[in-house]
Amino acid sequence: MFNDVFKYYKARKPPPELCNVIDLEKVDETLVTRIPVSSECKTCPNSILGLSPTESWNIFEFRRISGLFVIRNPFTTHGQQDWIIRCLKNYPKKPNITNIDAHDLLNKDDTWWNTCFGIAPDNNLSSKLRWATLGYHHNWDTKQYAEESRTEMPKELVALTRYFAEVLGFNDFRAEAAIVNYYRMNSTLAGHTDHSEPYLEAPLFSISFGQTAIFLIGGHNREDPADAIFLRSGDVIVMSGDSRLRYHGVPKILLDDSTVWDSECYPNKEDWSRAQSYISQARINLNIRQVLKPGQISL
């Protein structure tokens, strides 16, 4: 079931029909419930987070999938640009770990950003960046975390997810690990569950920037049926409760002609020109997790 639906949306010839993909720009009240924003959370504590006023947010919970929320693009245009640049310029830097580290593709003391967008840009390297890990670094071979493989989480990312968590009532959430996924237009993410964290009761926050994804979420077994959802630039999907361990994946990336992240008014025109050239043919996904149990200080 999940695999069959994944293959259907992944197909190129013939391309899939998209009429059954859930579109939160056209809210179907039979599928989602609109969640009111708590009156205690109407003032964003930090302007550097790039968020719109909280009272303007649209938050939905899926009726058939308890604990699955989407915050529809709570970012300002400038905020989206800031986060895209952080994901491209800052998060692939050491001590964070990326997929290209093992292949010795960067000169000593150079960065992916400078190599791809500097004086003599390396266009081949630009498309080779697939992921970066922050905080507790996920081991892709063992599917585990280790105390000796831990660096400091970016403070702005901790603050952002703490605020999202408070708005949704998850007041004890702590951002301790993150994976930044870099998708090209032909990329996919196979169906999987996120079960490596010792504390699975905490929600998982997943933030999209750039091109549109078809996000697929099924049940606790691959044989269960699956729903497809459009995730557009700025959307935040939150997996908690029953949804936290459901199979999910991304079978297709679609060009979004609305370019909601686009603007000529960004203060650093050179940085945004570089980031814009990348994101016009790519999607970035930030997913942030709590690793430790409440009261636990290390693994």
Secondary structure by P-SEA (a helix, b strand, c coil): caaaaaaaaacccccccccccccccccccccbbbbbccccccccccccccccccccbbbbbbccccccccccccccaaaaaaaaaaacccccccccccccccccccccccccccccccccccaaaaaaccccccccccccccccccccccccccaaaaaaaaaaaaaaccccccccbbbbbbbccccccccccccccccccbbbbbbbccbbbbcccccccccbbbbbbbbcccbbbbbccccccccccccbbbbbcccccccccccaaaaaaaaaaacccbbbbbbbbbccccccccc
